[in-house]
């Protein structure tokens, strides 16, 4: 039996060699781990499992404020997040958020993953674990050549340190640039000694007029990746969050055609993670309250499945749509 999940063509295979279509939810666990909140995401992961998810993408950081000189986070917390995910029959994907949009910090992420204490955690949980090297590393200026060269080096360094789980590589331009993935995936897979890479697109493509990507283009673009034959997942999407031409990304101008994403991914057996369980998207650092406009991106206001709005977008993604988590997810972990 293999020691961890593996990529085969477009598929992610479990320990028995069966394809796993990821139907997961993002959780900003590192920011929700204080006393009287949700230590270890024990509540959140239990409730995410009630939504039918088979995986959770766990937001982690190197430092508490994501700045290079910030207070380091505690690896014991990361270990607990992973343990709690597996205990709730959720495939854990861990990711580093510190270099979001910043291409020049990729090497810092790799250095962190290659630390002996972090490698030990990864190796202990390797059976079910997915390691997302970095969240949305790089802006619109990252070229195919730069992307291929730097991620080749990153992947090979991590393998040399004994990390043999599937590695997840986000597209640049804050996760949105599918063209770069299409143009580099084959080379990156070939450069990996384990041939065990998943590629992740963050589908924050707005409806017209700003980033205009109508449903037919979502379909056409996802169809093109299938034709190329590499393993793609949607690491993030929501009803909101797209570039909005100066307006809030959480206003109607920042809306995304999430219904098309659900349908087109189901047609093509593409895994996905919706953003984000909540609470926390509307956090206002000035007042300390969850009162910002982006609280509309919280799937639930208090971590509880029972508190989801039955008329809201999140309930549709989790429950009501024929392509929802509950209607399409198959459990992939037996703890």
MOMO-V211825 format. One record per run of one state. SS is the DSSP state (helix for helix, strand for strand, loop for the rest). FROM is the first residue (numbers start at 0). TO is the last residue. If there is no record, write none. Layout:
ss:SS from:FROM to:TO
ss:SS from:FROM to:TO
This chain:
ss:loop from:0 to:4
ss:strand from:5 to:7
ss:loop from:8 to:9
ss:strand from:10 to:12
ss:loop from:13 to:17
ss:strand from:18 to:18
ss:loop from:19 to:21
ss:strand from:22 to:26
ss:loop from:27 to:27
ss:helix from:28 to:30
ss:loop from:31 to:37
ss:helix from:38 to:49
ss:loop from:50 to:53
ss:strand from:54 to:59
ss:loop from:60 to:61
ss:strand from:62 to:62
ss:loop from:63 to:70
ss:strand from:71 to:71
ss:loop from:72 to:73
ss:helix from:74 to:86
ss:loop from:87 to:89
ss:strand from:90 to:95
ss:loop from:96 to:98
ss:strand from:99 to:99
ss:loop from:100 to:101
ss:helix from:102 to:112
ss:loop from:113 to:114
ss:helix from:115 to:123
ss:loop from:124 to:128
ss:strand from:129 to:131
ss:loop from:132 to:135
ss:strand from:136 to:136
ss:loop from:137 to:142
ss:helix from:143 to:159
ss:loop from:160 to:164
ss:strand from:165 to:169
ss:loop from:170 to:176
ss:helix from:177 to:190
ss:loop from:191 to:195
ss:strand from:196 to:201
ss:loop from:202 to:204
ss:strand from:205 to:205
ss:loop from:206 to:213
ss:helix from:214 to:227
ss:loop from:228 to:230
ss:strand from:231 to:235
ss:loop from:236 to:250
ss:helix from:251 to:253
ss:loop from:254 to:254
ss:strand from:255 to:255
ss:loop from:256 to:256
ss:helix from:257 to:266
ss:loop from:267 to:269
ss:strand from:270 to:273
ss:loop from:274 to:281
ss:strand from:282 to:283
ss:loop from:284 to:287
ss:strand from:288 to:289
ss:loop from:290 to:291
ss:helix from:292 to:296
ss:loop from:297 to:303
ss:helix from:304 to:306
ss:loop from:307 to:311
ss:helix from:312 to:319
ss:loop from:320 to:323
ss:helix from:324 to:327
ss:loop from:328 to:334
